[in-house]
Amino acid sequence: MWDALFWAYLVNATLLIVHEIDSAYWKEWELFRLPGGIGFFLVLHVPLVGLILWGLAELMLQSMAGLIMSLVLVAGGLFAFCAHMIFIKLGWEQFKTPASIILLIATLLASLAQLALLAYGWLTPVA
């Protein structure tokens, strides 16, 4: 389970980080009404990306912190997909390009796959 979860986490983390690059292009701070423009948005992402990478390292160590961060990453992916679909339904023009939509759908699928691996790991008795 650990190997599969590691790779699922890596794929999902990559998709989420690329989504955040896309978010900077679309000025996501305006959607969420965050102050400080691009400067604050970038500063905010330094600890977020660090936390994502730390979670991957913890997952490699097969620690409880890695499992918790894996669940946090899943929640982040599901939130990203749902929030942006709501913004699109409300008529916002951001994130409507094929590349943005494909990235959001890929993030949803990766998050669901990672969640399934987490559930399987927690529900399967240790031999």
Secondary structure, DSSP 8 states (H G I E B T S, - for coil): -HHHHHHHHHHHHHHHHHHHHHHHHTTHHHHTT-TTHHHHHHHHHHHHHHHHHHHHHHHHTT-HHHHHHHHHHHHHHHHHHHHHHHHHHTT--TT-SHHHHHHHHHHHHHHHHHHHHHHHHHHS---
